[in-house]
Every structure is written in structure tokens, then in C-alpha cells.
Amino acid sequence: MTMTTATRRTFPQETQRLALRARHALRGFGVRRKAAAREVPPPEIRAAYRILNFALRAGSAMLSYGGSTNEVEATILELTAACGLDHCEADVTFTSMTASYIRGDDVEPVTAVWVVRHRSVDYGRMAGIYALRADLAAGRITPERAIARLDEVLSARPRGPRTVLVSWAGMAAAFTVLLGGRWIAGVTAFISATIVTLLMRAVARYGIPAFFQSVLGAAVATGFAMAVVAVHIPVQPSMVVAGGIIILVPGYALVASVRDAITGFPISGSARGLEVLLTAVGIMTGVAAVLYLAVSTGVTVRFASIVTAPFTQVIVQVIAAGVAACLYGAAAQVPRRSLAYAGLVGAGGWAVLLALRNAGMALIPATAIAAVLIGAAGTLLATRQRSHAFVYAVPGMMPLVPGLTLYQGMLYVFSGNNAAVGTLLRALALGLTIAACVILGEMIIRPLRPPRPDSTELDSAARTAP
């Protein structure tokens, strides 16, 4: 359809008239905004905004570093109450949080909003915020000192990328050993995890979503194992794959999602659960793609399981579990003073699992008991060390993560085994069991633990070296 001459003449005139009208409206709006900007809020309003922003900043840091929603909400309310704002309401979701100071029934509230855009795992800073909250609530520091101390905690220098890289790779090697692999399997897993970590860092710089990062990382780990098999290196590929994908498993997100669902935050729990599910699907997709190519080209893939080992081998596995938990803590920025305790929790949990399995107990109930003990031990250590339970419980539960079961399920899928679906469902059940039982262990110990001892400010080593 072609425009008539009258339309061509009228349309520009109407456009100019609308533009002129909008220009006048925006000009008037701009004048009102400038006039309103000159009005300085009363001092009490400014003080309320400062307190709310301080509390929201601390809460957003905890949420972005792996804290659960109920703990973040409790932190915001406790910080605002300790600073003098007694009537506050907080609303925390997976990506944003709002805090309002209710000044009265006939006065508008003071409200501040904070958005969480970036996420990372940093238990050192989260433990620092937890200690700050305890000291401020007990009156051991002033609000002004608390605001300055929050700046110190958040600006603390993390561990360097090389240290984190070696920690992830060492964790993969230790995980391979605790599953029964020999030293050559551990070395191969170390190299594989190093390549995966470096590749994930390179891909993350381009803003690639986490789902595709998981697909790529799992594919590289599985491809490296298949390459090792192709050149006839005497190593079991299942061990190498399990060690490679263990660094991709979001253990902290799984625990936080289950905690949110249990403590009455279904929306945040569902969002975190979807994040965990997408990561798991990405891992399975990467493993499945490479296994399909391997089976199509005739590469023989075998599966290795945890078998009853002699006493000397059990000792090696327990030590490897402790090393794996300790190195995960180092990669997750756990404070140095807590790394050894995290390793002990991981070693103890794995020892309990092996003892129960050797006694004839099924895998899921044995894993549940071990996870309950890990959660209880983490809570007791957190009370004694004035820290957060996640600092000890999440690294301690990582040796229990069913990476080998997940790989076994994918292998069954491509070999036509009827047990494929059941094996994948068992991996899912194990993951949920671990997360729920860790939280159960915390809840059992929490009412029984002694009152928190007097807390002082974090020592300089804990602030500068998380």
C-alpha cells in the first residue's frame, strides 16, 4: 500500500506537534525534579537510609557469596535493630532485597532496595559478616565501627587465581583417590581439572551463561578421559571423569536451595533449585555428548565402583577425603584457620560412610547418616570458632557428592542398560539427601549448643586472608 500525498504532508506535522508537546512536558518535569532535589531530607531520614543501605549491603554480600535466604533476612533485621531501627520489614528474593523502616501508622516508610547481580563462592567474607553481625548485636562495636568493618571485610584480598587453580585441581585428584583410583588416576584427574578450570575462566570472560560453561567443562573432562583410554594409559576413565566433574558441582547452591525450601522461602528455593538443576543438566549433556562419540567410534568405556578395600586402603581414602574437603575450602575462600577443621569434617564423614557400607547398610541411608553428622559437626565448630556453619559443612559434604553415580547413569544410557533411569534418579536422590541431612544435622545441634562466647573483632589475618 502506498501513502497518498495528503498523508505525506500530514504525518510530519503530527509528528512535530507530538514532539513539541513531549518536549514541554519533559521540560516541566525536569524543573520539578530540580526543585525537589534541592530539598534536603531531615537528619533522621538520612540516618535511616544509611542504616538500611548498610544492612542491605551486608545482606546482598551474604546472598551473593552463598548464604541462604532466611539467614540473609535475619541478618538485615538484626543489623537494623542493632543500629536503632526497631520497626523494620525485609523482603529477600533470589536476586533482590528490600528493607523498610516503619516510622508510624500515618507517616510514609523509609525504603531502600538492593539488587544482586553477581554471584561467587566466598565463605571467608560470609564468615566475616556473620562475626560482624554477632558483635554488633551484642553491643561490642558501635554502628559506625560496624559500617567501617563491613568495608574491611568486603575489600579483603582473596586468594590468588593460581592458588585457587591448584586447589580445584588438587581436589579433583584427591576425589579420584578416595574413590579407589591409583596415583596415576590422581595425576590424570589433576591435569584434567586444571584444563577444565582454565577453560571455564576463559569462557566466563565472554559472558557465556553458566549452563553452557557446565556443558563445556563436563565435555572437556570426559573427552580428556577418553583420550587417555585411546592412548592406552592404564587408568580407569570413570575415575578421571568423576574427578573432573566434581569441580563443576554447585554443592553450596544445593544446600542453600534445600534450606530455603525447608525454612519457608519456596520462591528462592525454587530459583536456586532451578539453578542447580540447570547445572546438573549441563554436566550430563557434556558427559553424554562425549560418551556418544566414544561409543560411536568403538572406544571401550568401563565403569569402576567403590569396593570393599583393605584397612590400609581405607586409611588412604579417608585421608584423601580430608584433603579434598580442605582443598575445596581453599578454593571457596574459607579462612586459613578453618581449613584444617573442614578437612577433619570431610574425613570423618567419609569414614562413617565407609564403615556403614562395610557393615552392609545401603548407600542412601549410609550417606544420610554421614551427612547428618557432617552438619552437626559443622554447627559445633561454627559455634566454637565464631564462624558460619557453611564454612565447615559444605566442604565436608563434597566427598559425598555422587559424581561417580552420575557418570555411571550416563554410561548406562549409551550402553542400553535398563538401569540407566534408576541410576540417574539415585544420583538425584543422593544429592537431595546430602543437602537435607546436612541441614538436619545443623537443626539438631542448634538448640543444644552452648551460648555463643564473647566475640571480638576478627583478627587481622582472618580479615586480610579469607
C-alpha positions in Angstrom: 0.0 0.0 0.0 1.3 3.5 -1.0 0.9 6.6 1.1 -1.2 9.4 -0.5 0.1 13.0 -0.9 -2.2 14.2 1.9 -0.8 11.6 4.2 2.8 12.5 3.4 2.1 16.2 4.3 0.0 15.5 7.4 2.2 12.8 9.1 5.3 15.0 9.6 3.2 17.8 11.0 1.5 15.5 13.5 5.0 14.1 14.5 6.3 17.6 15.0 3.3 18.6 17.1 3.7 15.5 19.4 7.4 16.0 19.7 6.8 19.7 20.8 4.2 18.6 23.3 6.5 16.0 24.8 9.3 18.5 24.9 7.2 20.9 27.0 6.1 18.1 29.3 9.7 16.9 29.9 10.9 20.4 30.5 8.3 20.9 33.2 9.1 17.6 34.7 12.8 18.5 34.8 12.0 21.7 36.6 10.1 19.8 39.3 12.9 17.3 39.7 15.5 20.0 40.1 13.3 21.8 42.7 12.8 18.6 44.6 16.5 17.7 44.5 17.3 20.9 46.4 15.2 19.8 49.4 17.5 18.0 51.9 15.8 15.2 53.8 15.6 15.6 57.6 18.6 14.1 59.5 16.6 11.2 60.8 15.6 10.2 57.3 19.2 10.4 56.1 20.3 8.3 59.1 17.6 5.7 58.4 18.7 5.5 54.8 22.3 5.0 55.8 21.4 2.2 58.2 19.2 0.5 55.7 21.8 0.6 53.0 24.4 -0.8 55.4 22.1 -3.7 56.3 21.2 -4.3 52.7 24.8 -4.2 51.6 25.7 -6.9 54.2 22.7 -9.0 53.2 23.4 -8.8 49.5 27.1 -9.8 50.1 25.9 -12.9 52.1 23.4 -13.8 49.4 25.9 -13.4 46.5 28.5 -15.4 48.5 26.2 -18.4 49.0 24.1 -17.6 52.1 20.6 -18.8 52.4 17.6 -16.5 52.2 16.4 -16.9 55.8 19.9 -16.1 57.1 20.1 -13.0 54.8 16.7 -11.8 56.0 17.7 -12.4 59.7 21.0 -10.5 59.1 19.2 -7.5 57.7 16.7 -7.3 60.5 19.3 -7.9 63.2 21.6 -5.2 61.9 18.9 -2.6 61.5 17.6 -3.4 65.1 21.1 -3.1 66.5 21.6 0.3 64.8 18.3 1.6 66.4 15.7 0.9 63.7 13.3 -1.3 65.7 10.4 -1.4 63.3 11.8 -2.7 60.0 10.5 -5.2 57.4 12.7 -7.0 55.0 11.8 -8.9 51.8 14.5 -11.1 50.2 14.3 -12.9 46.9 16.9 -14.7 44.9 18.1 -11.6 43.0 16.9 -8.6 45.1 16.1 -7.4 48.6 14.0 -4.6 50.1 14.1 -3.1 53.6 11.6 -0.6 55.0 11.7 1.4 58.2 8.1 1.8 59.5 8.1 5.2 61.2 4.4 5.2 62.1 0.9 4.5 61.0 0.4 7.9 59.4 3.9 8.5 58.0 5.4 7.1 54.9 8.1 4.4 55.5 11.7 4.8 54.6 12.5 2.2 52.0 15.7 1.0 50.3 16.3 -1.6 47.6 19.4 -3.6 46.7 19.9 -5.9 43.6 22.3 -8.8 43.5 23.8 -9.1 40.0 27.0 -11.1 40.6 27.5 -14.4 42.5 30.6 -16.2 43.7 31.6 -18.6 46.4 33.4 -16.8 49.2 32.9 -18.3 52.7 35.7 -16.1 54.2 33.7 -12.9 53.6 30.5 -14.6 54.6 32.1 -15.7 57.9 33.3 -12.1 58.4 29.8 -10.7 58.0 28.5 -13.3 60.4 31.0 -12.3 63.1 30.2 -8.6 62.5 26.5 -9.3 63.0 27.2 -11.1 66.3 29.4 -8.3 67.6 27.0 -5.5 66.7 24.0 -7.3 68.1 25.9 -7.9 71.4 26.9 -4.2 71.6 30.6 -4.9 71.4 31.1 -2.5 68.5 29.2 0.7 67.6 27.2 1.1 64.4 29.8 3.5 62.9 32.5 0.9 63.6 30.3 -1.8 62.1 29.9 0.1 58.8 33.7 0.6 58.6 34.3 -3.0 59.4 31.9 -4.1 56.7 34.1 -2.2 54.2 37.2 -4.0 55.6 35.5 -7.5 55.2 34.3 -6.8 51.7 37.6 -5.3 50.5 39.7 -8.1 51.9 42.1 -9.6 49.4 41.0 -13.1 48.2 43.3 -15.9 47.4 45.1 -15.6 44.1 43.9 -17.3 41.0 46.9 -19.7 40.9 46.2 -20.8 44.5 42.5 -21.4 43.5 43.5 -23.2 40.4 45.8 -25.6 42.3 43.1 -26.1 44.9 40.5 -27.2 42.4 42.9 -29.5 40.6 44.2 -31.0 43.9 40.6 -31.5 45.0 39.9 -33.5 41.8 43.0 -35.6 42.3 42.1 -36.3 45.9 38.5 -37.2 45.0 39.8 -39.7 42.4 42.0 -41.3 45.1 39.2 -41.6 47.6 37.1 -43.4 45.1 39.8 -46.1 44.8 41.9 -44.8 42.0 45.7 -45.2 41.9 48.3 -42.4 41.8 48.3 -42.3 38.0 44.5 -41.7 38.1 45.0 -38.9 40.6 47.7 -37.3 38.4 45.4 -37.6 35.3 42.5 -36.0 37.2 44.8 -33.2 38.3 45.7 -32.4 34.7 42.1 -32.7 33.6 40.8 -30.4 36.3 43.5 -27.8 35.5 42.4 -27.7 31.9 38.7 -27.5 32.8 39.3 -24.7 35.3 41.4 -22.6 32.9 38.9 -23.1 30.1 36.0 -22.1 32.4 37.8 -18.9 33.3 38.4 -18.1 29.7 34.8 -18.7 28.7 33.5 -16.7 31.7 35.3 -13.6 30.4 33.0 -13.6 27.4 29.8 -13.7 29.5 28.8 -17.2 28.5 25.9 -18.4 30.7 26.7 -20.9 33.4 24.7 -23.7 31.7 26.9 -23.7 28.7 30.0 -23.4 30.9 28.9 -26.6 32.6 28.3 -28.4 29.3 31.8 -27.3 28.0 33.6 -28.2 31.3 32.0 -31.7 31.5 32.7 -32.4 27.9 36.3 -31.4 28.2 36.7 -33.6 31.4 35.1 -36.6 29.7 37.0 -36.0 26.4 40.3 -36.0 28.3 39.4 -39.3 30.0 38.5 -40.8 26.6 41.8 -39.6 25.1 43.7 -41.2 28.0 41.9 -44.5 27.2 42.7 -44.1 23.5 46.4 -43.9 24.1 46.3 -47.0 26.4 47.3 -45.3 29.7 46.5 -47.7 32.5 43.8 -45.6 34.2 40.1 -46.1 34.7 38.2 -43.4 32.8 35.3 -43.3 35.2 37.7 -42.1 38.0 39.0 -39.3 35.8 35.6 -38.2 34.7 34.2 -38.2 38.3 37.2 -36.2 39.4 36.8 -33.7 36.6 33.1 -33.0 37.0 33.3 -32.8 40.8 34.7 -29.2 40.5 31.5 -28.3 38.5 29.0 -29.5 41.1 27.4 -26.5 42.9 27.3 -28.0 46.4 26.7 -24.7 48.2 23.7 -23.9 45.9 22.2 -27.3 46.5 22.4 -26.9 50.3 21.1 -23.3 50.1 18.1 -24.3 47.9 17.1 -27.1 50.2 17.4 -24.8 53.2 15.3 -22.1 51.6 12.6 -24.6 50.7 12.6 -26.1 54.3 12.6 -22.7 56.1 9.6 -21.2 54.3 11.1 -19.5 51.2 9.7 -21.5 48.4 10.3 -18.9 45.7 14.0 -18.5 46.5 14.3 -22.2 47.0 12.8 -22.9 43.6 15.0 -20.4 41.9 18.1 -21.9 43.5 16.9 -25.4 42.7 16.4 -24.5 39.1 20.0 -23.1 39.0 21.3 -26.4 40.4 19.1 -28.4 38.0 20.4 -26.5 35.0 24.0 -27.1 36.2 23.3 -30.8 36.6 21.7 -31.0 33.2 24.6 -29.1 31.7 27.1 -31.6 33.2 25.0 -34.6 32.0 24.8 -33.0 28.5 28.6 -32.6 28.3 29.3 -36.1 29.5 26.6 -37.6 27.3 27.9 -35.9 24.1 31.4 -37.2 24.5 30.3 -40.7 25.6 28.1 -40.8 22.5 31.1 -40.0 20.3 33.3 -42.5 22.2 30.8 -45.3 21.9 30.2 -44.5 18.2 33.9 -44.7 17.4 34.3 -48.0 19.3 36.1 -46.8 22.4 35.6 -49.2 25.2 34.4 -47.5 28.4 34.4 -49.3 31.7 32.8 -48.4 35.0 34.5 -48.6 38.4 32.7 -48.6 41.7 33.7 -48.3 45.3 34.5 -51.7 46.6 35.4 -53.1 50.0 39.1 -52.2 50.5 41.7 -53.4 52.9 42.4 -51.4 56.0 45.4 -49.7 54.6 43.4 -48.6 51.5 40.6 -47.3 53.8 43.1 -45.1 55.6 44.3 -43.7 52.2 40.7 -43.0 51.2 39.8 -41.2 54.4 43.0 -39.1 54.2 42.1 -38.3 50.6 38.6 -37.2 51.6 40.0 -34.9 54.2 42.4 -33.4 51.6 39.6 -33.0 49.1 37.4 -31.1 51.7 40.3 -28.9 52.7 41.2 -28.0 49.1 37.6 -27.3 48.3 37.6 -24.9 51.3 40.8 -23.2 50.0 39.1 -22.7 46.5 35.9 -21.4 48.2 38.0 -18.8 50.2 37.4 -20.5 53.6 39.7 -18.7 56.2 43.0 -20.4 56.8 42.3 -21.0 60.5 39.2 -23.1 59.4 40.7 -25.2 56.6 42.1 -28.0 58.9 38.7 -28.3 60.6 36.9 -28.5 57.3 39.3 -31.3 56.3 38.6 -33.2 59.5 34.8 -32.9 58.9 35.2 -34.3 55.4 37.5 -37.2 56.5 35.1 -38.0 59.4 32.1 -38.1 57.1 33.7 -40.3 54.6 35.0 -42.7 57.4 31.4 -43.0 58.6 30.1 -43.7 55.1 32.8 -46.5 54.5 32.1 -48.0 58.0 28.4 -48.2 57.4 28.8 -49.5 53.8 31.2 -52.2 55.0 28.6 -53.1 57.7 26.1 -53.9 55.0 24.0 -50.7 55.0 22.5 -49.4 51.7 24.1 -46.4 50.1 21.4 -43.8 50.6 20.8 -44.3 54.4 24.5 -44.6 55.0 25.0 -41.3 53.1 22.2 -39.7 55.1 23.8 -40.6 58.4 27.2 -39.3 57.3 25.6 -36.0 56.1 23.7 -35.5 59.4 27.0 -36.0 61.3 28.7 -33.5 59.0 26.0 -30.9 59.6 26.2 -31.4 63.3 30.0 -31.2 63.4 29.9 -28.1 61.2 27.5 -26.3 63.6 29.5 -27.2 66.7 32.7 -26.0 65.1 31.0 -22.8 63.9 29.9 -22.1 67.5 33.3 -22.7 68.8 35.2 -20.7 66.1 32.6 -17.9 65.9 32.1 -18.6 62.2 29.4 -19.8 59.8 28.4 -23.5 59.6 28.7 -23.5 55.8 32.5 -22.9 56.3 32.8 -26.5 57.6 29.7 -28.3 56.4 29.8 -27.6 52.7 33.5 -28.6 52.2 32.9 -31.6 54.4 30.0 -32.8 52.3 31.8 -32.6 49.0 33.4 -36.0 49.2 29.9 -37.5 49.4 28.7 -35.9 46.1 27.6 -38.7 43.7 29.8 -37.8 40.8 30.6 -41.5 40.0 26.9 -42.4 40.2 26.0 -39.6 37.7 28.7 -40.9 35.3 27.5 -44.5 35.7 24.0 -43.4 34.8 25.1 -41.6 31.6 27.2 -44.7 30.6 24.2 -46.9 31.1 22.1 -44.7 28.8 24.5 -45.1 25.9 25.2 -48.8 26.5 21.4 -49.6 26.5 21.3 -50.8 30.1 17.8 -50.8 31.6 19.2 -49.5 34.9 20.0 -46.1 33.4 16.9 -44.2 34.7 17.2 -45.8 38.1 20.8 -44.9 38.4 20.2 -41.2 37.4 17.3 -41.0 39.9 19.6 -42.5 42.6 22.2 -39.7 41.9 19.4 -37.1 42.3 18.2 -38.7 45.5 21.7 -38.8 46.9 22.2 -35.1 46.2 19.0 -34.1 47.8 19.6 -36.5 50.7 23.1 -35.0 51.4 21.8 -31.4 51.4 18.7 -32.1 53.5 20.6 -34.2 56.1 23.4 -31.6 56.4 20.7 -29.1 57.3 19.0 -31.6 59.6 22.3 -32.0 61.5 22.6 -28.3 61.9 19.0 -28.0 63.3 19.6 -30.9 65.7 22.6 -29.3 67.3 21.4 -25.7 67.2 19.1 -25.9 70.3 21.7 -28.0 72.2 24.8 -25.8 71.6 26.0 -23.6 74.4 25.6 -19.8 74.4 27.9 -18.1 71.9 31.0 -17.0 73.7 32.1 -13.3 73.7 33.2 -12.3 70.3 35.8 -9.8 69.4 36.6 -8.4 66.0 38.2 -10.7 63.5 41.9 -10.8 63.8 43.9 -9.2 61.0 44.9 -12.5 59.5 41.2 -13.5 59.1 40.3 -10.2 57.5 43.2 -10.0 55.1 43.5 -13.7 54.2 40.0 -15.2 53.8 
